[in-house]
């Protein structure tokens, strides 16, 4: 399953994502991972949330990013939620390819029973109709 937070850069998507992860950690039964482009938000996250700075890994394509996700999933069978901030940057993708990648991640979530909460700097008009039902916040 995926949940999407959409909006232009600088509109407050990260704040919504951080509030959501810190709220969810209180009731989560499994582990939670937060992927970001830096460690800037480390002290804003509950200490039960595992922060991964994706920029520390030399990912060059969205295919490598998907492999990175599989690696995270293979190491933690109690993983319940994965939060992704600055999605276009950390996933090495662009607006033209975002629909295919989001559908692939949705399939991974269904296969492994993990919820992906994703913050993306795009307009809802870019998304395919079937992905628009996954929007939880639009700024």
N, C-alpha and C positions, 0 to 999 in steps of 0.2 A: 504494500500500500504506500502511496505517496500523498503528501499534503504540501501545497504550494503557497508561498508568500511572494506576491508579485508587486513590483513598483519600480519607479525610477531610482537611480542612484541617489543616496542621501535623503531618502524619504522616511527612514525609520524601520526598515525591514529587520535589521539586526536586533534592534531593541525588542521587537515582537518575538523573534526567534529565541533570544536569551530569556525573556519572560516565560515563554512556553516551556523551554527545557527545564528551567528552574522550578516551574510549577509541576511538571510531569515527574520529576525525579522523586518527589514526595510520595507518589502513589505507584511508581514503577516497581514491578516485581523482578525485572531483569536489568541488564546493564544498558547504559546510554553512552553514545559516542557523539562528539561534536567535532566536525571537520571544518577547519577555517584556513584562510590564507596566511595567518600569522598567529602569534600567541597573545595578541593585543587584548583579547577579552578573557584571558585566563582567570583573572580575579573577580570577574562578574559571574562566573559559572560556579554552581554548587560543586563541592569537592568530590561528590560521587560521580560526576560526569567526567568522562575521559576526553580530554582535548587532544586532537591530533592536528599539528601544523603541517598541512599538505605541502607547503612550499619547501619543507625539508627533504622532500622526495623529488627526484628529477623526472616528474611525469611529463611526457611530451605529446600525449594524445588522449582523446576520450576513451580509446580502447585500453590504454594503460591505466586510466582512472578506474574503469570497470574492473580490471584485474586487481587494482588496489582495494576496491570494495570487497571483492571476493576474498582477498587476503585477510581483511579485517573480520569478515564473517567466519572464515575458517578457524580463526584463533579464539573465538568467543561464542560458544553455543548458547549462552544465556543472553545474548544481545537482543534487546527489545526495540530500541529506537536509534536511528542515526540522524543527526541534524547536520545539514550542509549549508554553510553561509558562503556568500560570494560564489554561487554555483558555476557561473560561466567561466570564471577564472580557475577555480580549483579543479573543475572537470575538463579543462582544456577544450572547451567547445564554444560555439557561437550560436546566434539566433537561428541560423539556417539549419543547424543540426540538432537543436535542442529538443525537438519533438521526439525524434528517434531515440535519443539518449534517455529522456524521461520515461518513455514507454519501456525501455530495457530495464531501467532501475525499478520501475513499478513491478515488472515481472520478477526481478530478483527479490523484491520485498515480499511478494506473494509466495515465492518458492521457499524462502527462509523464515517467513512469519516475522518480518522486521518492518517497522514503519519508518519511512524516510520523510523527514520534514525539511523542505528545500526552500531557500531564499534565493530569488532570481531577479536580476535587474532587467526585466522585459515587460512589454505591454501584454495584456491578456489576448490581444488580437493575433499575436504570434503563435499562440497555442492552438493545437487541433481541438475540435469540439469535445472529443472524449477525455482530454486532459483538463479542460476547463472545470469539470465537476469536482476536481481535486483542489481547487483554490480555496484556501481558508482565510486569506487576508489579501486585500488589494489596496495599495496605497498610490 
